[in-house]
Amino acid sequence: MSRLTTLLQRHYDAGLLTIALLGLGIGTVLYFTSGAGPADLAWTWGTAPVLAGLLWQIVRSLQRGDVGLDIVAALSMSAALAFGEPLAGNVVALMYSGGQLLETFAAGRARQEMTALLGRVAHSAMRYTDSTLEEVPIADIMPGDRLLIRHGEVLPVDGHVAGSKAELDMSALTGESIPVQLAPGAEALSGSTLMGAPFDLLVSRPAAESTYAGIVRLVEAAQDSKAPMTRLADRYAIWFLVLTVAMAGAAWGLTMDPLRALAVLVVATPCPLILAVPVAIISGMSRTARIGVLVKHGGMLEALAKVETAVLDKTGTLTGGHPEVTDIRTIAGVTADQVLRTAASLDQASSHVVAAALVQAASAAGLRLATPGDVVETAGEGLIGQVDSRPTLVGGHGFVTDQLTQGSFADLATGLPIDAMTVAVAVDGRPYGLIVLQDRVRADAGQSLAALRAAGVNRIVLASGDRGDIAEAIGVELGVDAAFGDLRPEDKLALLHREALPEGLVMMVGDGVNDAPALAAADVGVAMGARGAAASSEAAGVVLLVDALAPLAKAITIARRTRRIALESVIVGLGLSFAAMIAAAFGYLPPVQGALLQEVIDVIVILNALRALR
């Protein structure tokens, strides 16, 4: 529901509540001053508009195939007017419209953390053009453009910090209120707010593909979703409707007193099953968004509450996903800075994560990069091009070696760490150097896995496309239950099927394109970081907006608590309603008092459902 729709709905509900309240007040005054006749007219006037609006809603719902307990509310108001009990009908109208207004308000309150994201989208930016600045729409911004970000502005697109450092408030993305200092060359994400001095941003993605645009799309989809528990409530509503009508009919038939039937109807209007579940689910989704975990729809929040097994990819999940240069080995007569500068210059033309790591390392070292020319990239293997007018190759060991005209990297490759990755650099067809990178295990990985177990995850499995010995070594270090390496995308799918449980669900956590099939196939797919591969974020049902694993355990805890609160509200609310219906059928609860009691129950369950926000 959009903000405008929510606002209009709130005004509509407030209008009906005002009419019902005026009818009740005026009727009460007339009862004591002019008698029952004028009072009955006022109470009828206070009931009729609410009943008419409710009937229109019921017709629209039936056209969509939805049958709910709003029908009971319509029956009770209609029966009250037909049986000469307009005061009972007015009380039902007052409490029904008040309940609708409270539900709308509660849902709006629960959506605040999610909806706040939607109001931060930038519409224009200052772009450098021919040494001048011009304000352009964000739709015109393309990769490679240079933007000026001013103090207090929201970054409109993703890019890299150029020139000076940048101090950014990333709380809209991560929930962390402490500003972050980014060095030159570091990635800066759209949706962040500049807290410090102005800086230049080198654009890496169009606005439509930016981190923040993706988050906004996910939020909009999440707000329009409907949870399985809510759909289940709709199905239960049919049976409750049948039970209510049957009890009312039996009370009337056995006692020949229509007021017994009316009392049963009003005491069942409306049902906590309809009110409590949506409010609780939306509250839980809002709460997870506040800690940097975006749950795409209510059904995924319910599934998250049932997770017992977690399958985690290694790179970008348990490791940082950002390789760091740890060593540079060179041939005689060549310095480490020369090798790094050459590789980074050519890698400016690539979006690969390793290429980005080399460019950032060169920027941090203060190296002035050359403009590459005639670049041809072989995806996932390497690049060929010109740097300083010299033929240059940068890429994997095998890719570069196959194209050497003389020499080899054998001497440079001896004694490498077991978990190291290497980038070979060749110039003029001969070896030039070898850059060693390592993707280190996250400092908080062990603590995050312990938190997952504390949240109720009983089994943790490491799944990696890296060599088996590397996966097993990291698995032993982190204490996982099992570790598997050399896995292709189809192997990860097979692993998920093997880990499936008769009870409890399996969660897959990953961040790469190769993880997308497994994320889509898992009971719960979790994409690491909104800046991860677009395919993985689209396939996953949960997206971690912060590049860390720790919030996931908190989200599972929130999901379990939300589901428990929703069930508590339903069970308690239905139990109280059913008890009141029995009392009404036996004549212990007159229509007016029954209506008041039922609406008190509804208010209680809504307020209880809002506990999921805390």
C-alpha positions as CSV (number, residue, x, y, z in Angstrom):
1,M,0.0,0.0,0.0
2,S,1.5,3.3,-1.1
3,R,1.8,6.3,1.3
4,L,-1.0,8.2,-0.6
5,T,-3.3,5.1,-0.5
6,T,-2.6,4.7,3.2
7,L,-3.4,8.3,3.8
8,L,-6.7,8.2,1.8
9,Q,-7.7,5.0,3.6
10,R,-7.0,6.6,7.0
11,H,-9.2,9.6,6.1
12,Y,-12.0,7.3,4.8
13,D,-11.9,5.2,8.0
14,A,-11.8,8.4,10.1
15,G,-14.9,9.7,8.3
16,L,-16.9,6.6,8.9
17,L,-15.8,6.6,12.6
18,T,-16.9,10.2,12.9
19,I,-20.3,9.4,11.5
20,A,-20.8,6.4,13.8
21,L,-19.6,8.5,16.8
22,L,-22.0,11.4,16.0
23,G,-24.9,9.0,15.5
24,L,-24.2,7.3,18.9
25,G,-23.8,10.7,20.7
26,I,-26.8,12.4,19.1
27,G,-29.0,9.3,19.7
28,T,-28.0,9.1,23.3
29,V,-28.9,12.8,23.9
30,L,-32.3,12.3,22.0
31,Y,-33.1,9.2,24.0
32,F,-33.0,11.2,27.3
33,T,-34.7,14.3,25.9
34,S,-37.1,13.2,23.2
35,G,-37.6,9.4,23.7
36,A,-36.8,6.2,22.0
37,G,-38.2,7.0,18.5
38,P,-35.9,9.9,17.6
39,A,-33.0,8.2,19.3
40,D,-33.5,5.1,17.1
41,L,-33.4,7.3,14.0
42,A,-30.1,8.8,15.0
43,W,-28.6,5.4,15.8
44,T,-29.8,4.1,12.4
45,W,-28.3,7.2,10.7
46,G,-25.0,6.4,12.5
47,T,-25.1,2.8,11.3
48,A,-26.3,3.0,7.7
49,P,-23.2,4.8,6.1
50,V,-20.8,2.4,7.7
51,L,-22.9,-0.6,6.6
52,A,-23.1,0.8,3.1
53,G,-19.3,1.2,2.9
54,L,-18.8,-2.3,4.3
55,L,-21.1,-3.9,1.8
56,W,-19.2,-2.2,-1.0
57,Q,-16.0,-3.6,0.3
58,I,-17.5,-7.0,0.6
59,V,-18.7,-6.9,-3.1
60,R,-15.2,-5.9,-4.3
61,S,-13.6,-8.7,-2.2
62,L,-16.0,-11.3,-3.5
63,Q,-15.2,-10.2,-7.1
64,R,-11.5,-11.0,-6.2
65,G,-12.5,-14.3,-4.7
66,D,-11.8,-13.2,-1.1
67,V,-14.3,-14.2,1.6
68,G,-13.7,-12.8,5.0
69,L,-15.3,-12.1,8.3
70,D,-16.4,-8.6,7.2
71,I,-19.5,-10.5,6.2
72,V,-20.2,-11.2,9.9
73,A,-20.0,-7.4,10.6
74,A,-22.4,-6.7,7.8
75,L,-24.8,-9.4,9.0
76,S,-24.7,-8.1,12.6
77,M,-25.4,-4.5,11.6
78,S,-28.1,-5.5,9.2
79,A,-29.7,-7.8,11.8
80,A,-29.6,-5.1,14.4
81,L,-31.5,-2.7,12.2
82,A,-34.0,-5.4,11.1
83,F,-34.7,-6.6,14.6
84,G,-35.2,-3.1,16.0
85,E,-31.9,-2.8,17.9
86,P,-30.3,0.2,16.2
87,L,-28.2,1.0,19.3
88,A,-26.4,-2.4,19.0
89,G,-26.0,-1.8,15.3
90,N,-24.5,1.7,16.0
91,V,-22.1,0.2,18.6
92,V,-21.0,-2.4,16.0
93,A,-20.5,0.3,13.4
94,L,-18.6,2.5,15.8
95,M,-16.3,-0.3,16.9
96,Y,-15.9,-1.7,13.4
97,S,-14.9,1.6,11.9
98,G,-12.6,2.3,14.9
99,G,-11.0,-1.1,14.5
100,Q,-10.4,-0.4,10.8
101,L,-8.8,2.9,11.6
102,L,-6.6,1.3,14.2
103,E,-5.6,-1.4,11.8
104,T,-4.7,1.2,9.1
105,F,-2.7,3.2,11.7
106,A,-0.9,0.1,13.0
107,A,0.0,-1.0,9.5
108,G,1.3,2.5,8.7
109,R,3.3,2.6,11.9
110,A,4.8,-0.8,11.2
111,R,5.9,0.3,7.6
112,Q,7.7,3.5,8.7
113,E,11.3,2.0,8.6
114,M,10.7,0.5,5.2
115,T,8.8,3.5,3.7
116,A,11.5,5.9,4.9
117,L,13.8,4.4,2.3
118,L,11.5,5.4,-0.6
119,G,11.7,9.1,0.2
120,R,15.5,9.4,-0.2
121,V,15.8,8.8,-3.9
122,A,17.9,11.6,-5.5
123,H,16.5,13.1,-8.7
124,S,19.5,15.0,-10.1
125,A,23.2,15.4,-9.6
126,M,26.1,17.8,-10.4
127,R,28.2,16.3,-13.2
128,Y,31.5,17.5,-14.6
129,T,31.3,18.3,-18.3
130,D,34.2,19.9,-20.2
131,S,35.7,21.2,-16.9
132,T,32.4,22.7,-15.9
133,L,29.6,21.6,-13.6
134,E,26.0,21.1,-14.8
135,E,23.0,19.7,-13.0
136,V,21.6,16.6,-14.8
137,P,18.8,14.1,-14.1
138,I,20.1,10.9,-12.6
139,A,18.7,9.0,-15.6
140,D,21.4,10.7,-17.8
141,I,24.3,9.6,-15.5
142,M,26.4,6.8,-17.0
143,P,29.4,4.7,-15.8
144,G,32.6,6.7,-16.1
145,D,30.9,10.1,-15.3
146,R,32.5,12.2,-12.6
147,L,30.0,13.8,-10.1
148,L,30.5,16.4,-7.4
149,I,28.8,15.3,-4.2
150,R,28.0,18.2,-1.8
151,H,27.6,18.3,1.9
152,G,24.3,16.8,3.0
153,E,23.5,15.3,-0.4
154,V,22.3,11.7,-0.9
155,L,24.5,9.8,-3.3
156,P,22.3,9.2,-6.4
157,V,24.4,6.3,-7.9
158,D,27.1,3.8,-6.9
159,G,30.7,4.7,-7.6
160,H,34.2,5.1,-6.2
161,V,35.7,7.9,-4.1
162,A,38.0,10.1,-6.2
163,G,40.5,12.7,-4.9
164,S,39.9,13.2,-1.2
165,K,38.3,11.1,1.6
166,A,34.6,10.9,2.0
167,E,32.6,10.8,5.3
168,L,29.3,9.1,4.7
169,D,26.2,8.3,6.8
170,M,25.1,4.9,5.6
171,S,22.4,4.4,8.2
172,A,19.7,4.2,5.5
173,L,21.4,1.1,4.1
174,T,22.9,-0.6,7.2
175,G,21.1,0.8,10.2
176,E,24.5,1.9,11.6
177,S,24.3,5.5,12.7
178,I,28.1,6.1,13.0
179,P,29.5,7.8,9.8
180,V,32.0,5.8,7.7
181,Q,35.3,7.2,6.4
182,L,36.0,6.1,2.9
183,A,39.5,6.4,1.4
184,P,40.2,7.3,-2.3
185,G,39.3,4.4,-4.5
186,A,36.8,2.9,-2.0
187,E,33.3,2.0,-3.2
188,A,30.6,4.4,-2.2
189,L,27.0,3.2,-2.3
190,S,23.9,5.2,-3.4
191,G,21.5,6.1,-0.6
192,S,24.4,7.2,1.6
193,T,24.5,10.8,2.8
194,L,27.6,12.9,2.7
195,M,28.4,14.2,6.2
196,G,31.8,15.8,5.5
197,A,33.4,17.9,2.9
198,P,32.4,17.7,-0.8
199,F,34.2,15.0,-2.9
200,D,34.2,13.6,-6.4
201,L,32.4,10.4,-7.2
202,L,33.4,8.2,-10.2
203,V,30.2,6.5,-11.4
204,S,30.3,2.7,-11.7
205,R,26.7,1.9,-12.4
206,P,23.7,3.6,-14.0
207,A,21.1,4.9,-11.6
208,A,18.6,2.1,-12.5
209,E,21.2,-0.5,-11.5
210,S,22.4,1.2,-8.3
211,T,22.3,-0.4,-4.9
212,Y,19.7,2.1,-3.6
213,A,17.4,1.6,-6.7
214,G,17.5,-2.1,-6.1
215,I,16.7,-1.7,-2.4
216,V,13.7,0.6,-3.3
217,R,12.4,-2.0,-5.8
218,L,12.7,-4.7,-3.1
219,V,10.9,-2.6,-0.5
220,E,8.0,-1.8,-2.9
221,A,7.7,-5.5,-3.6
222,A,7.8,-6.4,0.1
223,Q,5.1,-3.8,1.0
224,D,2.7,-5.3,-1.6
225,S,3.2,-8.9,-0.5
226,K,0.8,-11.1,1.5
227,A,2.0,-13.7,3.9
228,P,1.0,-17.4,3.8
229,M,-0.2,-17.0,7.4
230,T,-2.5,-14.2,6.3
231,R,-3.8,-16.3,3.4
232,L,-4.3,-19.1,5.9
233,A,-6.3,-16.7,8.0
234,D,-8.5,-16.0,5.1
235,R,-9.3,-19.7,4.7
236,Y,-10.0,-20.0,8.4
237,A,-12.3,-17.0,8.1
238,I,-14.7,-19.1,5.9
239,W,-15.0,-21.8,8.5
240,F,-15.4,-19.2,11.3
241,L,-18.1,-17.5,9.3
242,V,-19.9,-20.8,8.9
243,L,-19.6,-21.5,12.6
244,T,-20.8,-18.1,13.6
245,V,-23.9,-18.3,11.3
246,A,-24.6,-21.8,12.5
247,M,-24.4,-20.8,16.2
248,A,-26.6,-17.8,15.6
249,G,-29.1,-19.8,13.7
250,A,-29.2,-22.5,16.4
251,A,-29.6,-19.9,19.2
252,W,-32.5,-18.4,17.4
253,G,-34.1,-21.7,16.4
254,L,-33.9,-23.2,19.9
255,T,-35.1,-20.2,21.8
256,M,-37.2,-18.4,19.2
257,D,-35.4,-15.2,20.3
258,P,-33.8,-13.3,17.4
259,L,-31.8,-11.2,19.8
260,R,-29.8,-14.3,20.8
261,A,-28.8,-14.7,17.1
262,L,-28.0,-11.0,17.0
263,A,-25.8,-11.2,20.1
264,V,-23.8,-14.1,18.6
265,L,-23.3,-12.2,15.4
266,V,-22.1,-8.9,17.1
267,V,-19.8,-10.7,19.5
268,A,-18.0,-12.3,16.5
269,T,-17.4,-9.0,14.7
270,P,-14.7,-8.7,13.4
271,C,-12.2,-11.6,14.0
272,P,-8.7,-11.2,15.5
273,L,-7.6,-13.7,12.9
274,I,-8.0,-11.0,10.2
275,L,-6.6,-8.1,12.2
276,A,-3.6,-9.6,14.1
277,V,-1.7,-11.5,11.5
278,P,-1.1,-8.8,8.9
279,V,-0.1,-6.3,11.6
280,A,2.3,-8.7,13.2
281,I,3.9,-9.8,9.9
282,I,4.4,-6.2,8.6
283,S,5.8,-5.2,12.0
284,G,8.3,-8.1,11.8
285,M,9.4,-7.1,8.3
286,S,9.7,-3.5,9.4
287,R,11.9,-4.6,12.4
288,T,14.2,-6.6,10.2
289,A,14.6,-3.7,7.8
290,R,15.6,-1.5,10.7
291,I,18.7,-3.8,11.3
292,G,19.7,-4.0,7.7
293,V,17.9,-7.2,6.6
294,L,15.3,-6.8,3.9
295,V,12.7,-9.6,3.8
296,K,11.0,-9.4,0.4
297,H,7.6,-10.7,1.5
298,G,5.7,-12.0,4.5
299,G,5.9,-15.6,3.4
300,M,9.7,-15.4,3.5
301,L,9.5,-14.0,7.1
302,E,7.5,-17.0,8.1
303,A,9.9,-19.4,6.4
304,L,12.8,-17.7,8.1
305,A,11.2,-18.5,11.4
306,K,11.4,-22.2,10.6
307,V,15.0,-22.5,9.4
308,E,17.0,-25.3,11.0
309,T,19.8,-25.8,8.5
310,A,22.1,-23.1,6.9
311,V,24.2,-23.7,3.8
312,L,26.8,-20.9,3.4
313,D,28.9,-20.0,0.4
314,K,32.5,-19.2,1.3
315,T,33.5,-16.2,-0.8
316,G,31.8,-13.0,0.2
317,T,29.8,-14.8,2.9
318,L,32.3,-16.2,5.4
319,T,35.2,-14.3,3.8
320,G,35.1,-10.6,3.0
321,G,34.6,-11.1,-0.7
322,H,37.2,-8.4,-1.2
323,P,40.6,-9.8,-2.1
324,E,43.5,-7.9,-0.7
325,V,47.0,-7.6,-2.2
326,T,49.4,-9.4,0.1
327,D,52.5,-9.8,-2.0
328,I,53.9,-8.7,-5.4
329,R,56.6,-10.8,-7.0
330,T,58.5,-9.3,-9.9
331,I,61.1,-10.3,-12.5
332,A,64.6,-8.7,-12.2
333,G,64.7,-5.0,-12.9
334,V,61.0,-4.4,-12.3
335,T,59.6,-2.9,-9.1
336,A,56.4,-4.0,-7.3
337,D,54.8,-0.6,-8.0
338,Q,55.4,-1.0,-11.7
339,V,53.7,-4.3,-11.7
340,L,50.7,-3.1,-9.7
341,R,50.4,0.1,-11.8
342,T,50.4,-1.8,-15.0
343,A,47.9,-4.4,-13.9
344,A,45.6,-1.8,-12.3
345,S,45.8,0.5,-15.4
346,L,44.5,-2.3,-17.6
347,D,42.0,-3.5,-15.0
348,Q,40.2,-0.1,-15.0
349,A,38.3,-1.6,-18.0
350,S,37.0,-4.5,-16.0
351,S,34.2,-4.8,-13.4
352,H,35.6,-8.0,-11.9
353,V,36.0,-8.0,-8.1
354,V,39.7,-8.8,-8.4
355,A,40.2,-6.0,-10.9
356,A,38.5,-3.6,-8.5
357,A,40.8,-4.8,-5.7
358,L,43.9,-4.0,-7.8
359,V,42.6,-0.6,-8.8
360,Q,41.9,0.2,-5.2
361,A,45.3,-1.0,-4.1
362,A,47.0,1.2,-6.7
363,S,45.0,4.2,-5.7
364,A,45.8,3.6,-2.0
365,A,49.5,3.5,-3.0
366,G,49.3,6.8,-4.8
367,L,50.1,5.4,-8.2
368,R,49.0,7.4,-11.3
369,L,47.3,5.0,-13.6
370,A,47.5,5.1,-17.4
371,T,44.6,5.0,-19.7
372,P,44.2,1.5,-21.2
373,G,43.6,1.0,-24.9
374,D,42.4,-1.8,-27.3
375,V,41.1,-3.8,-24.3
376,V,39.6,-7.2,-24.9
377,E,38.2,-9.1,-21.8
378,T,37.6,-12.8,-21.6
379,A,35.1,-13.1,-18.8
380,G,36.4,-14.7,-15.7
381,E,39.9,-15.2,-17.2
382,G,41.7,-12.0,-18.0
383,L,42.3,-9.0,-20.2
384,I,44.5,-8.1,-23.2
385,G,45.2,-4.5,-24.1
386,Q,47.7,-1.7,-24.3
387,V,49.2,0.1,-21.4
388,D,51.7,3.0,-22.2
389,S,51.5,1.7,-25.8
390,R,52.9,-1.7,-24.8
391,P,51.0,-5.0,-25.3
392,T,49.8,-6.1,-21.8
393,L,48.1,-9.2,-20.4
394,V,46.5,-9.4,-16.9
395,G,44.6,-12.4,-15.6
396,G,44.7,-15.9,-14.3
397,H,47.9,-17.9,-14.4
398,G,46.8,-20.2,-17.1
399,F,45.2,-17.5,-19.3
400,V,48.4,-15.4,-19.3
401,T,50.8,-18.3,-19.6
402,D,49.0,-19.7,-22.7
403,Q,49.8,-16.4,-24.5
404,L,53.4,-15.9,-23.5
405,T,56.0,-15.8,-26.3
406,Q,58.8,-16.5,-24.0
407,G,59.5,-17.3,-20.3
408,S,57.2,-18.6,-17.6
409,F,56.0,-17.8,-14.1
410,A,57.4,-21.0,-12.5
411,D,60.0,-19.2,-10.4
412,L,57.6,-16.5,-9.2
413,A,54.9,-19.1,-8.2
414,T,56.9,-21.1,-5.7
415,G,55.8,-21.2,-2.0
416,L,52.4,-19.6,-2.4
417,P,49.9,-19.8,0.5
418,I,47.3,-22.5,0.1
419,D,44.4,-20.0,0.1
420,A,46.1,-17.5,-2.2
421,M,44.9,-16.4,-5.6
422,T,47.3,-14.9,-8.1
423,V,47.1,-12.4,-11.0
424,A,49.7,-12.9,-13.7
425,V,51.0,-9.8,-15.5
426,A,52.9,-10.0,-18.8
427,V,54.2,-7.2,-21.0
428,D,55.5,-7.5,-24.5
429,G,54.7,-11.3,-24.4
430,R,57.1,-11.9,-21.4
431,P,56.4,-12.4,-17.7
432,Y,56.4,-9.1,-15.8
433,G,55.2,-10.0,-12.3
434,L,52.8,-12.0,-10.1
435,I,50.4,-10.3,-7.8
436,V,49.2,-12.4,-4.8
437,L,45.8,-11.8,-3.2
438,Q,44.0,-13.3,-0.3
439,D,40.3,-13.2,0.6
440,R,40.5,-13.5,4.4
441,V,37.9,-15.0,6.7
442,R,35.7,-12.3,8.2
443,A,36.9,-11.3,11.7
444,D,33.4,-11.9,13.0
445,A,32.6,-15.1,11.1
446,G,33.0,-17.4,14.1
447,Q,30.9,-15.1,16.3
448,S,28.2,-14.8,13.6
449,L,28.0,-18.6,13.2
450,A,27.7,-19.0,17.0
451,A,24.8,-16.4,16.9
452,L,23.1,-18.5,14.2
453,R,23.2,-21.6,16.4
454,A,21.9,-19.5,19.3
455,A,19.0,-18.4,17.1
456,G,17.9,-22.0,16.5
457,V,20.0,-23.1,13.4
458,N,21.0,-26.7,14.3
459,R,23.3,-27.5,11.3
460,I,25.7,-25.3,9.4
461,V,27.3,-26.4,6.1
462,L,30.0,-24.7,4.1
463,A,29.6,-24.9,0.3
464,S,32.4,-23.4,-1.9
465,G,33.5,-23.4,-5.5
466,D,37.1,-23.2,-4.3
467,R,39.4,-26.2,-3.9
468,G,38.2,-28.8,-1.4
469,D,41.3,-28.5,0.8
470,I,40.7,-24.7,1.2
471,A,37.0,-25.2,2.1
472,E,37.8,-28.0,4.6
473,A,40.6,-25.9,6.3
474,I,38.2,-22.9,6.7
475,G,35.4,-25.3,7.9
476,V,37.7,-26.7,10.6
477,E,38.7,-23.1,11.6
478,L,35.1,-22.0,12.0
479,G,33.7,-25.2,13.4
480,V,31.0,-25.9,10.8
481,D,29.2,-29.3,10.7
482,A,30.4,-30.1,7.2
483,A,32.4,-28.4,4.4
484,F,32.4,-29.1,0.7
485,G,34.6,-27.7,-2.1
486,D,34.9,-27.8,-5.9
487,L,31.2,-27.2,-6.2
488,R,29.6,-26.0,-9.4
489,P,26.2,-24.3,-9.3
490,E,24.4,-27.7,-10.0
491,D,26.5,-29.3,-7.2
492,K,25.1,-26.7,-4.7
493,L,21.6,-27.5,-5.8
494,A,22.2,-31.2,-5.2
495,L,23.7,-30.3,-1.8
496,L,20.5,-28.4,-0.9
497,H,18.4,-31.5,-1.8
498,R,20.6,-33.7,0.4
499,E,20.3,-31.3,3.3
500,A,16.4,-31.1,3.1
501,L,14.6,-32.0,6.3
502,P,11.2,-33.6,6.9
503,E,10.6,-30.8,9.3
504,G,12.4,-27.5,9.4
505,L,13.7,-25.5,6.4
506,V,17.0,-25.1,4.7
507,M,18.6,-21.6,4.2
508,M,21.2,-20.9,1.5
509,V,23.4,-17.8,1.9
510,G,25.5,-16.5,-1.0
511,D,26.5,-13.4,-3.0
512,G,27.6,-14.4,-6.5
513,V,25.9,-15.1,-9.8
514,N,26.8,-18.7,-9.4
515,D,24.8,-18.8,-6.2
516,A,21.6,-17.6,-7.8
517,P,20.2,-21.0,-8.7
518,A,20.8,-22.3,-5.2
519,L,19.3,-19.2,-3.6
520,A,16.2,-19.5,-5.8
521,A,15.8,-23.3,-4.9
522,A,16.4,-23.0,-1.2
523,D,13.5,-22.7,1.3
524,V,15.1,-19.4,2.3
525,G,17.6,-17.7,0.0
526,V,19.7,-15.0,1.5
527,A,21.9,-12.7,-0.7
528,M,24.9,-11.2,1.1
529,G,25.0,-7.4,0.6
530,A,22.8,-5.3,-1.6
531,R,25.9,-4.5,-3.7
532,G,26.4,-8.2,-4.6
533,A,25.5,-9.7,-7.9
534,A,22.1,-8.5,-9.2
535,A,21.1,-12.1,-10.1
536,S,21.7,-13.3,-6.5
537,S,19.6,-10.4,-5.0
538,E,16.8,-11.1,-7.4
539,A,16.8,-14.8,-6.7
540,A,17.0,-14.5,-2.9
541,G,14.0,-14.0,-0.7
542,V,16.1,-12.1,1.9
543,V,18.8,-9.5,1.2
544,L,21.3,-8.3,3.7
545,L,21.7,-4.6,3.1
546,V,24.9,-4.5,5.1
547,D,28.0,-6.4,4.0
548,A,28.1,-8.6,7.2
549,L,26.6,-11.9,8.3
550,A,25.9,-10.8,11.9
551,P,22.4,-9.3,11.3
552,L,21.1,-12.6,9.8
553,A,20.9,-14.3,13.3
554,K,19.0,-11.2,14.6
555,A,16.6,-11.5,11.7
556,I,15.9,-15.1,12.4
557,T,15.2,-14.3,16.1
558,I,12.9,-11.5,15.0
559,A,11.1,-13.8,12.6
560,R,10.6,-16.5,15.2
561,R,9.2,-13.9,17.7
562,T,6.9,-12.4,15.1
563,R,5.4,-15.7,14.2
564,R,4.9,-16.5,17.9
565,I,3.2,-13.2,18.5
566,A,0.9,-13.6,15.5
567,L,-0.1,-17.1,16.7
568,E,-0.6,-15.9,20.3
569,S,-2.9,-13.1,19.1
570,V,-4.9,-15.5,16.9
571,I,-5.3,-18.2,19.6
572,V,-6.1,-15.8,22.4
573,G,-8.4,-13.7,20.3
574,L,-10.3,-16.6,18.8
575,G,-10.6,-18.3,22.2
576,L,-12.1,-15.2,23.8
577,S,-14.4,-14.6,20.9
578,F,-15.7,-18.2,20.9
579,A,-16.3,-18.1,24.7
580,A,-18.2,-14.8,24.3
581,M,-20.3,-16.4,21.4
582,I,-21.3,-19.3,23.7
583,A,-22.3,-16.8,26.4
584,A,-24.3,-14.8,23.9
585,A,-26.1,-17.9,22.6
586,F,-27.2,-18.8,26.1
587,G,-28.5,-15.3,26.7
588,Y,-25.8,-14.1,29.2
589,L,-24.5,-11.4,26.9
590,P,-26.9,-9.0,25.3
591,P,-26.1,-7.5,21.8
592,V,-24.8,-4.1,22.9
593,Q,-22.5,-5.5,25.6
594,G,-21.4,-8.3,23.3
595,A,-20.4,-5.8,20.6
596,L,-18.4,-3.7,23.1
597,L,-16.7,-6.8,24.5
598,Q,-15.7,-8.1,21.0
599,E,-14.2,-4.8,20.0
600,V,-12.2,-4.7,23.2
601,I,-10.8,-8.1,22.2
602,D,-9.9,-6.7,18.8
603,V,-8.0,-3.8,20.2
604,I,-6.1,-6.1,22.5
605,V,-4.9,-8.4,19.7
606,I,-3.8,-5.5,17.5
607,L,-1.8,-3.9,20.3
608,N,-0.3,-7.3,21.0
609,A,0.6,-7.8,17.4
610,L,2.5,-4.4,17.4
611,R,4.9,-6.0,20.0
612,A,6.7,-7.4,16.9
613,L,8.0,-3.8,16.3
614,R,10.0,-3.9,19.5
